[in-house]
Structures are given as C-alpha cells and as structure tokens.
C-alpha cells in the first residue's frame, strides 16, 4: 500500500476525521461535529494521510498558529489498521519539520506516542511554561 501526505485543506475527509475523533480519540470526544468542523476550518494548517490507491483518509493532524513564531499541534492520529509503518513520524515531520513552521516553537499535549514527538524535537516543558487547564473537562 502506498500513502500520500497532503496539506490541501479541501482534501480533508471531515467524515473520516470526525469518525476517529468522536470514537477513538481520548483527548477530544467531548467535542461536537460542529466543533471539529470549525477547528478544521480555522486551522492554520492541516495534513492528511491518504491511501494512494483508494484516496481513503487514514491519518490527520492540524495546527493552530500565529503564522510567525509559535504553533500548537493537535488531533494527530493514524487509523489502527495503518499503524506500524512510520506514518505517525511522516505525519509529524510533514507538519512540523517540513512545513512553513519549521523554525517555530511548537506546543503539544499528549498522553501517548511520546517517542514519535521526541524524534521531532519535542521535549518536556521547562520552568518558563505555564498552562491554564480547560474548564470544559
């Protein structure tokens, strides 16, 4: 199977993204479909992973940014059936290392896949980082 990564916003299969985020994503099941659609629409950048032969979307990531020096990486996933082939690394590399934000300071919150993110320069925050938790969950 061959995979294509694309940052064309119009190519995103919102049904596929919603299906994953609403059923499998521990980090965001509280969101509505409308919330997810708005997040995709307002994203600074989106990257999808697609099966070349069928066009099926099997991975996704989005970023929020000021477009100058800082970006937040969110909603990174690869469907279970397509994991173990380096697609997570390719997805993060396409978004963070190879895109217009390659020199930005990137922020990410995650409970898993820390090795993938470390390989792309993410580290535990230092003493200068502070976070105000959401009141929603």
DSSP file (Angstrom, degrees, kcal/mol; ACC not computed):
  #  RESIDUE AA STRUCTURE BP1 BP2  ACC     N-H-->O    O-->H-N    N-H-->O    O-->H-N    TCO  KAPPA ALPHA  PHI   PSI    X-CA   Y-CA   Z-CA
    1    1 A X              0   0    0      0, 0.0     2,-0.4     0, 0.0    50,-0.0   0.000 360.0 360.0 360.0 139.5    0.0    0.0    0.0
    2    2 A X        -     0   0    0      2,-0.0    50,-3.0     0, 0.0    51,-0.5  -0.894 360.0-154.3-111.6 139.9    1.3    3.5   -0.8
    3    3 A X  E     -A   51   0A   0     -2,-0.4     2,-0.4    48,-0.2    48,-0.2  -0.891   4.0-160.3-117.3 144.9    0.5    6.6    1.2
    4    4 A X  E     -A   50   0A   0     46,-2.9    46,-3.0    -2,-0.4     2,-0.5  -0.971   6.8-152.7-119.8 136.1    0.3   10.2    0.2
    5    5 A X  E     +A   49   0A   0     -2,-0.4     2,-0.4    44,-0.2    44,-0.2  -0.927  20.6 178.5-107.6 135.5    0.5   13.1    2.7
    6    6 A X  E     -A   48   0A   0     42,-2.2    42,-2.8    -2,-0.5    -2,-0.0  -0.996  31.4-162.8-140.5 140.3   -1.2   16.3    1.7
    7    7 A X        +     0   0    0     -2,-0.4     2,-0.8    40,-0.2    39,-0.3   0.051  52.4 126.5-106.8  24.3   -1.7   19.7    3.3
    8    8 A X    >   -     0   0    0      1,-0.2     3,-1.7    40,-0.1     4,-0.5  -0.742  51.3-153.4 -82.1 112.3   -4.5   20.7    0.9
    9    9 A X  G >  S+     0   0    0     -2,-0.8     3,-1.3     1,-0.3    -1,-0.2   0.853  90.5  58.9 -57.5 -37.7   -7.4   21.7    3.2
   10   10 A X  G 3  S+     0   0    0      1,-0.3    -1,-0.3    -3,-0.1    -2,-0.0   0.644  97.1  62.5 -68.1 -13.7  -10.1   20.8    0.7
   11   11 A X  G <  S+     0   0    0     -3,-1.7    -1,-0.3     2,-0.1    -2,-0.2   0.664  74.8 114.9 -84.3 -17.1   -8.9   17.2    0.5
   12   12 A X    <   -     0   0    0     -3,-1.3     2,-1.2    -4,-0.5     3,-0.1  -0.324  64.2-139.9 -60.2 128.1   -9.6   16.5    4.2
   13   13 A X     >  -     0   0    0      1,-0.2     4,-2.3    -2,-0.1     3,-0.4  -0.765  17.5-170.2 -87.9  95.0  -12.4   13.9    4.6
   14   14 A X  H  > S+     0   0    0     -2,-1.2     4,-2.7     1,-0.2     5,-0.2   0.810  82.8  57.5 -61.5 -30.8  -14.2   15.5    7.5
   15   15 A X  H  > S+     0   0    0      2,-0.2     4,-2.6     1,-0.2    -1,-0.2   0.920 108.2  46.5 -64.4 -42.3  -16.4   12.4    8.0
   16   16 A X  H  > S+     0   0    0     -3,-0.4     4,-2.1     2,-0.2    -2,-0.2   0.921 114.0  47.6 -65.4 -43.8  -13.2   10.3    8.5
   17   17 A X  H  X S+     0   0    0     -4,-2.3     4,-2.8     1,-0.2     5,-0.3   0.939 114.2  47.0 -62.7 -46.4  -11.7   12.8   10.9
   18   18 A X  H  X S+     0   0    0     -4,-2.7     4,-2.7     1,-0.2     5,-0.2   0.913 108.7  55.3 -61.1 -43.4  -15.0   13.1   12.9
   19   19 A X  H  X S+     0   0    0     -4,-2.6     4,-0.8    -5,-0.2     5,-0.3   0.925 114.7  39.1 -56.9 -46.3  -15.4    9.3   13.0
   20   20 A X  H >X>S+     0   0    0     -4,-2.1     4,-3.2     1,-0.2     5,-1.2   0.966 117.9  46.6 -69.4 -51.8  -11.9    8.9   14.5
   21   21 A X  H 3<5S+     0   0    0     -4,-2.8     7,-0.2     1,-0.2    -2,-0.2   0.825 114.5  47.3 -63.6 -31.9  -12.0   11.9   16.9
   22   22 A X  H 3<5S+     0   0    0     -4,-2.7    -1,-0.2    -5,-0.3    -2,-0.2   0.645 126.8  23.8 -85.5 -14.0  -15.5   11.1   18.2
   23   23 A X  H <<5S+     0   0    0     -3,-0.8    -2,-0.2    -4,-0.8    -3,-0.2   0.692 133.2  22.5-120.7 -29.0  -14.9    7.4   18.8
   24   24 A X  T  <5S+     0   0    0     -4,-3.2     2,-0.9    -5,-0.3    -3,-0.2   0.629  90.0  96.2-118.9 -18.1  -11.2    6.7   19.4
   25   25 A X    >>< -     0   0    0     -5,-1.2     3,-1.4     1,-0.2     4,-0.6  -0.664  48.6-167.4 -84.6 107.2   -9.5   10.0   20.4
   26   26 A X  T 34 S+     0   0    0     -2,-0.9     3,-0.2     1,-0.2    -1,-0.2   0.767  83.9  60.2 -60.4 -24.5   -9.2   10.0   24.2
   27   27 A X  T 34 S+     0   0    0      1,-0.2    -1,-0.2     2,-0.1    -2,-0.1   0.552 117.0  18.2 -86.2  -8.4   -8.3   13.7   24.0
   28   28 A X  T X4  +     0   0    0     -3,-1.4     3,-1.7    -7,-0.2    -1,-0.2   0.253  69.7 121.8-153.3  25.2  -11.4   15.2   22.4
   29   29 A X  T 3< S+     0   0    0     -4,-0.6    -3,-0.1     1,-0.3    -2,-0.1   0.662  72.1  72.6 -68.5 -12.5  -14.5   13.1   22.5
   30   30 A X  T 3  S+     0   0    0      2,-0.0    -1,-0.3    -3,-0.0     2,-0.1   0.657  79.5  97.3 -73.6 -15.9  -16.3   15.9   24.3
   31   31 A X  S <  S-     0   0    0     -3,-1.7     2,-0.2   -10,-0.1    -3,-0.1  -0.400  70.7-130.8 -76.3 150.7  -16.4   18.0   21.0
   32   32 A X     >  -     0   0    0     -2,-0.1     4,-2.2     1,-0.1     5,-0.2  -0.479  28.0-105.9 -88.9 168.2  -19.4   18.1   18.7
   33   33 A X  H  > S+     0   0    0      1,-0.2     4,-2.6     2,-0.2     5,-0.2   0.898 124.3  53.7 -59.7 -40.6  -19.2   17.6   15.0
   34   34 A X  H  > S+     0   0    0      2,-0.2     4,-2.4     1,-0.2    -1,-0.2   0.892 106.4  52.3 -62.2 -40.1  -19.7   21.3   14.6
   35   35 A X  H  > S+     0   0    0      2,-0.2     4,-2.4     1,-0.2    -2,-0.2   0.940 111.0  46.6 -59.6 -47.9  -16.8   22.0   16.9
   36   36 A X  H  X S+     0   0    0     -4,-2.2     4,-2.4     1,-0.2    -2,-0.2   0.909 111.3  51.3 -64.3 -42.7  -14.5   19.7   14.9
   37   37 A X  H  X S+     0   0    0     -4,-2.6     4,-2.6     1,-0.2    -1,-0.2   0.922 111.1  48.3 -59.8 -43.8  -15.6   21.3   11.6
   38   38 A X  H  X S+     0   0    0     -4,-2.4     4,-2.3     1,-0.2    -2,-0.2   0.892 110.1  52.1 -64.2 -39.0  -14.9   24.8   13.0
   39   39 A X  H  X S+     0   0    0     -4,-2.4     4,-0.6     2,-0.2    -1,-0.2   0.897 111.5  46.3 -65.0 -39.5  -11.5   23.6   14.2
   40   40 A X  H >< S+     0   0    0     -4,-2.4     3,-0.8     1,-0.2    -2,-0.2   0.933 113.2  49.7 -66.5 -45.2  -10.6   22.3   10.8
   41   41 A X  H 3< S+     0   0    0     -4,-2.6    -2,-0.2     1,-0.2    -1,-0.2   0.865 116.4  40.9 -61.3 -37.9  -11.9   25.4    9.1
   42   42 A X  H 3< S+     0   0    0     -4,-2.3    -1,-0.2    -5,-0.2    -2,-0.2   0.449  87.3 123.7 -93.6   0.0   -9.9   27.8   11.3
   43   43 A X    <<  -     0   0    0     -3,-0.8    21,-0.2    -4,-0.6     3,-0.2  -0.273  60.8-140.6 -61.8 144.8   -6.7   25.7   11.4
   44   44 A X  S    S-     0   0    0     19,-2.3     2,-0.3     1,-0.3    20,-0.2   0.862  87.2  -3.0 -68.4 -37.8   -3.5   27.4   10.3
   45   45 A X  E     - B   0  63A   0     18,-1.5    18,-2.5   -37,-0.0     2,-0.3  -0.984  62.8-165.8-155.3 144.4   -2.5   24.1    8.6
   46   46 A X  E     - B   0  62A   0    -39,-0.3     2,-0.4    -2,-0.3    16,-0.2  -0.970   3.8-166.2-128.4 148.5   -3.9   20.6    8.2
   47   47 A X  E     - B   0  61A   0     14,-2.6    14,-1.6    -2,-0.3     2,-0.3  -0.996   6.9-167.4-134.6 130.4   -2.2   17.5    6.9
   48   48 A X  E     -AB   6  60A   0    -42,-2.8   -42,-2.2    -2,-0.4     2,-0.5  -0.847  15.5-140.4-114.6 154.1   -3.9   14.3    5.9
   49   49 A X  E     -AB   5  59A   0     10,-2.0     9,-3.2    -2,-0.3    10,-1.1  -0.966  27.9-175.2-111.4 127.2   -2.6   10.8    5.2
   50   50 A X  E     -AB   4  57A   0    -46,-3.0   -46,-2.9    -2,-0.5     2,-0.6  -0.943  31.4-119.1-128.1 143.4   -4.3    9.1    2.3
   51   51 A X  E  >  -A    3   0A   0      5,-2.6     4,-3.5    -2,-0.4     3,-0.5  -0.720  26.2-147.1 -76.6 120.2   -4.1    5.7    0.7
   52   52 A X  T  4 S+     0   0    0    -50,-3.0    -1,-0.2    -2,-0.6   -49,-0.1   0.891  92.4  52.5 -58.9 -42.2   -2.9    6.4   -2.8
   53   53 A X  T  4 S+     0   0    0    -51,-0.5    -1,-0.2     1,-0.2   -50,-0.1   0.816 128.2  16.4 -67.1 -31.5   -4.8    3.5   -4.4
   54   54 A X  T  4 S-     0   0    0     -3,-0.5    -2,-0.2     2,-0.1    -1,-0.2   0.619  90.9-125.9-117.7 -19.3   -8.2    4.4   -2.9
   55   55 A X     <  +     0   0    0     -4,-3.5    -3,-0.1     1,-0.3    -2,-0.1   0.421  54.9 154.5  82.8  -2.1   -8.0    8.0   -1.7
   56   56 A X        -     0   0    0     -5,-0.3    -5,-2.6    -6,-0.1     2,-0.5  -0.342  44.7-127.0 -61.7 135.3   -9.2    6.9    1.8
   57   57 A X  E     +B   50   0A   0     -7,-0.2    -7,-0.3     1,-0.1    -1,-0.1  -0.755  36.9 164.6 -86.0 127.2   -8.0    9.2    4.6
   58   58 A X  E     +     0   0A   0     -9,-3.2    21,-3.2    -2,-0.5     2,-0.3   0.306  59.7  28.5-125.8   5.1   -6.3    7.2    7.3
   59   59 A X  E     -BC  49  78A   0    -10,-1.1   -10,-2.0    19,-0.3     2,-0.3  -0.985  57.9-179.2-161.2 163.7   -4.5    9.9    9.3
   60   60 A X  E     +BC  48  77A   0     17,-2.1    17,-2.3    -2,-0.3     2,-0.3  -0.991   8.5 177.8-163.5 152.3   -4.7   13.6   10.2
   61   61 A X  E     -B   47   0A   0    -14,-1.6   -14,-2.6    -2,-0.3     2,-0.3  -0.949   9.4-167.1-154.8 149.4   -3.1   16.5   12.1
   62   62 A X  E     -BC  46  74A   0     12,-2.5    12,-2.9    -2,-0.3     2,-0.4  -0.949   4.3-156.3-134.1 158.8   -4.0   20.1   12.5
   63   63 A X  E     -BC  45  73A   0    -18,-2.5   -19,-2.3    -2,-0.3   -18,-1.5  -0.989   7.6-154.6-136.2 145.7   -2.1   23.1   13.8
   64   64 A X  E     + C   0  72A   0      8,-2.0     8,-3.0    -2,-0.4     2,-0.3  -0.958  32.9 158.6-112.6 135.7   -3.1   26.5   15.2
   65   65 A X  E     - C   0  71A   0     -2,-0.4     6,-0.2     6,-0.2    -2,-0.0  -0.986  55.4-129.3-154.7 160.1   -0.6   29.2   14.8
   66   66 A X        -     0   0    0      4,-1.5     5,-0.1    -2,-0.3    -1,-0.1   0.472  54.2-125.4 -85.6  -4.8    0.1   33.0   14.7
   67   67 A X  S    S+     0   0    0      3,-0.6     4,-0.1     1,-0.1    -2,-0.0   0.528  94.1  66.6  76.5   5.6    1.9   32.2   11.5
   68   68 A X  S    S-     0   0    0      2,-0.3    -1,-0.1    33,-0.0     3,-0.1   0.703 118.2 -20.1-124.2 -46.8    5.1   33.9   12.7
   69   69 A X  S    S+     0   0    0      1,-0.3    36,-2.4    35,-0.1     2,-0.3   0.511 111.4  52.7-150.8  -6.0    6.7   32.1   15.6
   70   70 A X  E     + d   0 105A   0     34,-0.2    -4,-1.5     2,-0.0    -3,-0.6  -0.998  47.9 176.5-143.3 144.5    4.5   29.7   17.5
   71   71 A X  E     -Cd  65 106A   0     34,-2.3    36,-2.2    -2,-0.3     2,-0.5  -0.995  20.3-142.8-146.6 149.9    2.2   26.8   16.7
   72   72 A X  E     -Cd  64 107A   0     -8,-3.0    -8,-2.0    -2,-0.3     2,-0.4  -0.968  17.2-145.9-114.3 123.9    0.1   24.2   18.6
   73   73 A X  E     +Cd  63 108A   0     34,-3.0    36,-0.5    -2,-0.5     2,-0.3  -0.769  29.9 167.9 -92.0 130.0   -0.1   20.7   17.2
   74   74 A X  E     +C   62   0A   0    -12,-2.9   -12,-2.5    -2,-0.4    36,-0.0  -0.945  42.7  18.5-143.2 159.6   -3.4   19.0   17.7
   75   75 A X  E     +     0   0A   0     -2,-0.3     2,-0.5     1,-0.2    -1,-0.1   0.809  66.8 172.3  53.9  41.1   -5.6   16.0   16.7
   76   76 A X  E     +     0   0A   0    -15,-0.1     2,-0.3    -3,-0.1   -15,-0.2  -0.689  11.7 147.1 -82.0 125.2   -2.7   13.8   15.4
   77   77 A X  E     -C   60   0A   0    -17,-2.3   -17,-2.1    -2,-0.5     2,-0.4  -0.996  36.4-159.8-154.6 157.5   -3.8   10.3   14.6
   78   78 A X  E     -C   59   0A   0     -2,-0.3   -19,-0.3   -19,-0.2     5,-0.1  -0.990  41.6-105.7-132.3 130.1   -3.3    7.3   12.3
   79   79 A X    >   -     0   0    0    -21,-3.2     3,-2.0    -2,-0.4     4,-0.4  -0.199  31.4-114.2 -54.3 144.7   -6.0    4.7   12.0
   80   80 A X  G >  S+     0   0    0      1,-0.3     3,-1.4     2,-0.2    -1,-0.1   0.854 113.1  57.0 -48.8 -45.3   -5.3    1.5   13.8
   81   81 A X  G 3  S+     0   0    0      1,-0.3    -1,-0.3     3,-0.0    -2,-0.1   0.633 110.5  45.2 -66.8 -13.6   -5.1   -0.6   10.6
   82   82 A X  G X  S+     0   0    0     -3,-2.0     3,-0.5   -24,-0.2     5,-0.3   0.322  87.9 111.2-114.4   6.0   -2.4    1.6    9.2
   83   83 A X  T <   +     0   0    0     -3,-1.4    -4,-0.0    -4,-0.4    -3,-0.0  -0.319  58.1  48.3 -76.8 163.7   -0.1    2.0   12.2
   84   84 A X  T 3  S+     0   0    0     -2,-0.0    -1,-0.2     1,-0.0    -4,-0.0   0.584  86.1  92.3  85.1  10.7    3.4    0.5   12.5
   85   85 A X  S <  S-     0   0    0     -3,-0.5    -2,-0.1     0, 0.0    -1,-0.0   0.190 105.2 -99.5-120.6  14.6    4.5    1.8    9.1
   86   86 A X  S  > S+     0   0    0      3,-0.0     4,-2.3     1,-0.0     5,-0.2   0.583  83.3 130.2  81.5   9.2    6.1    5.0   10.1
   87   87 A X  H  >  +     0   0    0     -5,-0.3     4,-2.8     1,-0.2     5,-0.2   0.850  68.8  56.2 -67.9 -33.6    3.1    7.1    9.2
   88   88 A X  H  > S+     0   0    0      2,-0.2     4,-2.4     1,-0.2     5,-0.2   0.926 109.8  46.1 -61.6 -43.9    3.0    8.9   12.5
   89   89 A X  H  > S+     0   0    0      2,-0.2     4,-2.8     1,-0.2    -2,-0.2   0.921 113.8  48.5 -63.1 -44.3    6.6   10.0   12.0
   90   90 A X  H  X S+     0   0    0     -4,-2.3     4,-2.5     2,-0.2    -2,-0.2   0.898 111.2  50.9 -63.8 -39.1    5.8   11.1    8.4
   91   91 A X  H  X S+     0   0    0     -4,-2.8     4,-2.1     2,-0.2    -2,-0.2   0.937 113.6  42.9 -64.3 -48.1    2.8   13.0    9.6
   92   92 A X  H  X>S+     0   0    0     -4,-2.4     4,-3.3     2,-0.2     5,-0.7   0.908 114.4  51.6 -65.9 -41.7    4.6   14.9   12.3
   93   93 A X  I  X>S+     0   0    0     -4,-2.8     5,-2.7    -5,-0.2     4,-0.6   0.921 110.2  49.1 -61.2 -43.2    7.6   15.6   10.0
   94   94 A X  I  <5S+     0   0    0     -4,-2.5    -1,-0.2    -5,-0.2    -2,-0.2   0.915 119.2  38.4 -62.4 -42.6    5.3   16.9    7.3
   95   95 A X  I  <5S+     0   0    0     -4,-2.1     6,-0.4    -5,-0.2    -2,-0.2   0.946 132.6  19.3 -72.9 -49.2    3.5   19.2    9.7
   96   96 A X  I  <5S+     0   0    0     -4,-3.3     8,-0.2    -5,-0.2    -3,-0.2   0.925 130.7  30.8 -93.7 -51.6    6.4   20.4   11.9
   97   97 A X  I  <<S+     0   0    0     -5,-0.7    -3,-0.2    -4,-0.6    -4,-0.1   0.829 125.3  35.3 -84.2 -33.7    9.7   19.8   10.2
   98   98 A X  S   <S+     0   0    0     -5,-2.7    -1,-0.2    -6,-0.2    -4,-0.1   0.420 103.2  78.9-106.3   0.4    8.9   20.2    6.5
   99   99 A X  S >  S-     0   0    0     -6,-0.3     3,-1.5    -4,-0.2    -4,-0.1  -0.258  98.8 -80.2-102.4-170.7    6.3   22.9    6.5
  100  100 A X  T 3  S+     0   0    0      1,-0.3     3,-0.3     2,-0.1    -4,-0.1   0.616 124.7  57.8 -67.3 -12.4    6.2   26.7    6.8
  101  101 A X  T >   +     0   0    0     -6,-0.4     3,-2.0     1,-0.2    -1,-0.3   0.102  64.6 122.5-103.2  22.6    6.5   26.4   10.6
  102  102 A X  T <  S+     0   0    0     -3,-1.5    -1,-0.2     1,-0.3    -2,-0.1   0.786  80.9  41.2 -57.5 -29.5    9.8   24.5   10.7
  103  103 A X  T 3  S+     0   0    0     -3,-0.3    -1,-0.3     2,-0.1    -2,-0.1   0.368  95.7 109.2 -99.6   5.0   11.5   27.2   12.7
  104  104 A X  S <  S-     0   0    0     -3,-2.0     2,-0.6    -8,-0.2   -34,-0.2  -0.235  77.7-107.9 -74.4 164.6    8.6   27.9   15.1
  105  105 A X  E     -d   70   0A   0    -36,-2.4   -34,-2.3   -33,-0.0     2,-0.3  -0.870  43.5-153.4 -85.6 124.4    8.2   27.0   18.7
  106  106 A X  E     -d   71   0A   0     -2,-0.6     2,-0.4   -36,-0.2   -34,-0.2  -0.819  10.4-160.9-108.1 144.6    5.7   24.1   18.8
  107  107 A X  E     +d   72   0A   0    -36,-2.2   -34,-3.0    -2,-0.3     2,-0.3  -0.934  13.8 170.2-122.5 145.1    3.4   23.1   21.6
  108  108 A X  E     -d   73   0A   0     -2,-0.4     2,-0.5   -36,-0.2   -34,-0.1  -0.982  20.8-157.7-154.6 141.0    1.7   19.7   22.1
  109  109 A X        +     0   0    0    -36,-0.5     2,-0.3    -2,-0.3    -2,-0.0  -0.995  32.4 148.1-119.4 126.6   -0.3   18.0   24.8
  110  110 A X        -     0   0    0     -2,-0.5    -2,-0.1     1,-0.1     3,-0.0  -0.994  43.5-156.5-156.7 150.6   -0.4   14.2   24.6
  111  111 A X  S    S+     0   0    0     -2,-0.3     2,-0.3     2,-0.0     3,-0.1   0.404  83.6  31.1-102.3  -2.6   -0.7   11.1   26.7
  112  112 A X  S    S+     0   0    0      1,-0.1     0, 0.0     2,-0.0     0, 0.0  -0.885  93.5  44.3-147.1 176.0    0.9    8.8   24.2
  113  113 A X     >  +     0   0    0     -2,-0.3     4,-1.7     1,-0.1     3,-0.5   0.769  57.2 153.9  57.1  31.4    3.4    8.4   21.3
  114  114 A X  H  >  +     0   0    0      1,-0.2     4,-2.8     2,-0.2     5,-0.2   0.846  67.3  58.9 -58.5 -34.8    6.0   10.5   23.2
  115  115 A X  H  > S+     0   0    0      2,-0.2     4,-2.0     1,-0.2    -1,-0.2   0.897 103.3  51.8 -62.3 -40.2    8.8    8.7   21.2
  116  116 A X  H  4 S+     0   0    0     -3,-0.5     4,-0.4     1,-0.2    -1,-0.2   0.949 113.5  43.8 -59.8 -48.5    7.4   10.0   17.9
  117  117 A X  H ><>S+     0   0    0     -4,-1.7     5,-2.2     1,-0.2     3,-1.3   0.882 109.8  55.2 -69.0 -38.2    7.2   13.5   19.2
  118  118 A X  H ><5S+     0   0    0     -4,-2.8     3,-2.1     1,-0.3    -1,-0.2   0.891 100.6  60.5 -59.4 -38.7   10.7   13.4   20.8
  119  119 A X  T 3<5S+     0   0    0     -4,-2.0    -1,-0.3     1,-0.3    -2,-0.2   0.679 105.8  49.2 -62.7 -15.6   12.1   12.3   17.4
  120  120 A X  T < 5S-     0   0    0     -3,-1.3    -1,-0.3    -4,-0.4    -2,-0.2   0.077 130.5 -89.9-113.5  21.8   10.9   15.6   16.0
  121  121 A X  T < 5S+     0   0    0     -3,-2.1    -3,-0.2     1,-0.3     2,-0.2   0.430  76.4 143.2  93.3   0.2   12.3   17.8   18.8
  122  122 A X      < +     0   0    0     -5,-2.2    -1,-0.3    -6,-0.1     2,-0.3  -0.536  22.9 174.5 -75.2 140.9    9.5   17.9   21.3
  123  123 A X        -     0   0    0     -2,-0.2     3,-0.1     3,-0.0     2,-0.1  -0.881  40.6 -79.8-136.4 167.1   10.6   17.9   25.0
  124  124 A X        -     0   0    0     -2,-0.3    -1,-0.0     1,-0.1     0, 0.0  -0.428  63.8 -94.5 -63.8 146.1    9.1   18.2   28.4
  125  125 A X        -     0   0    0      1,-0.1    -1,-0.1    -2,-0.1     2,-0.1  -0.232  37.9-134.3 -64.3 153.1    8.4   21.9   29.2
  126  126 A X    >   -     0   0    0     -3,-0.1     3,-1.7     1,-0.0    -1,-0.1  -0.274  40.4 -78.1 -95.1-171.5   10.9   23.9   31.2
  127  127 A X  T 3  S+     0   0    0      1,-0.3    -2,-0.1    -2,-0.1    -1,-0.0   0.587 124.1  66.2 -67.7  -9.7   10.3   26.2   34.1
  128  128 A X  T 3  S+     0   0    0      2,-0.0     2,-0.4     0, 0.0    -1,-0.3   0.610  82.6  93.3 -86.5 -10.8    9.0   29.0   31.8
  129  129 A X    <   +     0   0    0     -3,-1.7     2,-0.3     2,-0.0    -4,-0.0  -0.663  47.6 173.4 -89.4 135.2    5.9   27.1   30.7
  130  130 A X        -     0   0    0     -2,-0.4     2,-0.4     2,-0.0    -2,-0.0  -0.982  10.8-161.4-134.7 148.7    2.6   27.5   32.4
  131  131 A X        -     0   0    0     -2,-0.3     2,-0.7     2,-0.0    -2,-0.0  -0.995  12.8-151.5-134.3 134.7   -0.8   26.1   31.4
  132  132 A X        -     0   0    0     -2,-0.4    -2,-0.0     0, 0.0     0, 0.0  -0.929  31.4-132.5-101.5 111.4   -4.3   27.1   32.4
  133  133 A X        -     0   0    0     -2,-0.7     2,-0.1     1,-0.1    -2,-0.0  -0.206  25.1 -97.6 -63.9 153.8   -6.4   23.9   32.2
  134  134 A X        -     0   0    0      1,-0.1     3,-0.2     2,-0.0    -1,-0.1  -0.354  16.5-146.1 -65.8 147.7   -9.7   23.9   30.4
  135  135 A X  S    S+     0   0    0      1,-0.1    -1,-0.1     2,-0.1    -2,-0.1   0.504  90.0  75.0 -89.2  -6.4  -12.9   24.3   32.4
  136  136 A X              0   0    0      1,-0.1    -1,-0.1     0, 0.0    -3,-0.0   0.763 360.0 360.0 -79.1 -26.0  -14.8   22.0   30.0
  137  137 A X              0   0    0     -3,-0.2    -2,-0.1     0, 0.0    -1,-0.1   0.350 360.0 360.0-152.5 360.0  -13.3   18.7   31.1
